Amino acid sequence: MGTLTIKPRPIGKKLGISINYTHKAQIKAVPFQRATGVTVEPEEFDKATGKVIKRTDSATMNQKIQATLKDVQYCLNECEANGVEPFKSNLDVEWEKLQQLKVTRETTEPQAQSVLHRMLGMLRAELEDLKLQVKRKEEEIEAEERKLKVYVSKNFITHIDMFLAQNDQLKENSKKNYTGLKDAVKLWKPSLNINDITKSTLNSFRNWLTTEKETRVIDLDSTEAYNKENPTATKTIYVKGLRNSSVRELLQKMKIVYYFFSDTYHYDITEVKKWKIGIKKSQNHSVVFLTKSEFEAVKKVKCENSREQIHRDFYLLMCNTGLRFVDALRIKKHHIINVENNLYLKIIQQKTTKPVQIPLTQDALAILEKYDYHFDYDKGNKEGVGYTAQIGYYMNRLMERNNICNYSLVRTNYKNNVAKEDESKIKRELINSHTARKTFINISLTNGMKITALKNIVGHSELNMIMDVYGDGSLNTEEMGKAGWDMPNTPTLPAVTNSKMKVVA
């Protein structure tokens, strides 16, 4: 429709900068022109860019040019909005309107600002009054809830659900821990208010967890004694008091939920942050895993059926790779890579979300190819690996039948910071899916693998995790011999037929 330009015009020996608009259809080619108020030397204006240069105040000058250009563009837009051609006469009209608008704005804006400030003050005062009304109403509701002994609005159990809803990215294990916290609080104090979490509250909850919280372990002596005293009754009594590790986990989760809602309810978390759990972390002095000979025995046994075989083979796959159950179940062909003519298994671990690269053993490759990289449970033909408990079930059956791991272990548990030896258990009954990972770690360490290399394979970022939790710390004559000590060839004590080792469950 027309041409909009930044045009220098001579003013004596200098240049005055104007904004010109020429409409192509106008009969008289008289441009619409407006001065920017900028006057410069000829060498101080770059015609190619339409900008002032070589001056200390170039930025200010260019701002003036752009402001006038913006005003002319505004007038062009107004002509278009009004449905008229942007001839010079029409642009003159719009320009005058714009100048009047500016004058009006300059005179009325301070008044408008004053009015707006007064309105804002009134709105803020009204908001504070509404907040006060809401607070009073909340207090009324809480008072009624206290009478009923049910705190719905600030009930801690309700806030565990709210926390989970707002943190849906949590891993499944973490979600289970928060659900466990919810179940525990329901049993301990279902009416607990989130505002009532204090150091005293945490102490009371900890004491209840360590002494009163029922476990899933049956107290055989108490059950037998009760049923003897009450012949007509049949009652199962469970062991009370959780282990150190479980108590620590639940208390940590309670604090996390409490911290999460501190901004919502404006309570001070300083004192709770200073509170110490007071439950020591217990370390494994011995770890349940298959020895090299037990591992070889499991490899050689004949399975009764295809279901037992796939679970045995899947366990051996985990023993050969050190992978957790959930990661081993996900292995597909694309996870196998070739690096300098060596096969590796590269997969991102679900628990840590970090990649791990594991050299592939011949046994692991054979198992993967045997099942065509597919272990998932098929509901149709009821074949495959479904969940971790099946691993323990089939391994226990297989080992019992073939007399593998049929010796007793005394389990050591920690409750309320005190070590306690529970009843002994047959070792095969303690073999579950995670012992495959421990088997891989301990056989690798025994055979001389560098612990730093092992750290990279199993995906643990800290060496002490491997040493304290997964590595076997028991000391025997073989280990003493490795250290250079002279050991007797024949023990002076008779051999023990039913050997026992202490195990932290």
HELIX and SHEET records of a PDB file:
HELIX    1   1 PRO A   42  GLU A   44  5                                   3    
HELIX    2   2 SER A   58  ASN A   82  1                                  25    
HELIX    3   3 LYS A   88  LEU A  148  1                                  61    
HELIX    4   4 PHE A  156  GLN A  166  1                                  11    
HELIX    5   5 GLU A  172  TRP A  188  1                                  17    
HELIX    6   6 ILE A  194  ASP A  196  5                                   3    
HELIX    7   7 LYS A  199  THR A  211  1                                  13    
HELIX    8   8 LEU A  220  GLU A  229  1                                  10    
HELIX    9   9 ASN A  244  PHE A  260  1                                  17    
HELIX   10  10 SER A  262  TYR A  265  1                                   4    
HELIX   11  11 THR A  270  LYS A  274  1                                   5    
HELIX   12  12 LYS A  292  LYS A  300  1                                   9    
HELIX   13  13 SER A  306  THR A  321  1                                  16    
HELIX   14  14 PHE A  325  ALA A  328  1                                   4    
HELIX   15  15 LYS A  333  HIS A  335  5                                   3    
HELIX   16  16 GLN A  362  LYS A  370  1                                   9    
HELIX   17  17 THR A  388  ARG A  401  1                                  14    
HELIX   18  18 LYS A  427  LEU A  430  5                                   4    
HELIX   19  19 SER A  433  THR A  446  1                                  14    
HELIX   20  20 ILE A  451  VAL A  458  1                                   8    
HELIX   21  21 LEU A  463  MET A  465  1                                   3    
HELIX   22  22 ILE A  466  TYR A  470  3                                   5    
HELIX   23  23 THR A  477  LYS A  482  1                                   6    
SHEET    1   A 3 GLY A   2  ILE A  11  0                                        
SHEET    2   A 3 LYS A  14  HIS A  23 -1                                        
SHEET    3   A 3 PHE A  32  VAL A  40 -1                                        
SHEET    1   B 2 PHE A  45  ASP A  46  0                                        
SHEET    2   B 2 LYS A  51  VAL A  52 -1                                        
SHEET    1   C 2 GLU A 214  ILE A 218  0                                        
SHEET    2   C 2 TYR A 238  LYS A 240 -1                                        
SHEET    1   D 3 ILE A 336  VAL A 339  0                                        
SHEET    2   D 3 ASN A 342  ILE A 348 -1                                        
SHEET    3   D 3 PRO A 355  PRO A 359 -1                                        
SHEET    1   E 3 VAL A 418  ILE A 426  0                                        
SHEET    2   E 3 SER A 408  LYS A 415 -1                                        
SHEET    3   E 3 LYS A 502  VAL A 504  1                                        
END                                                                             
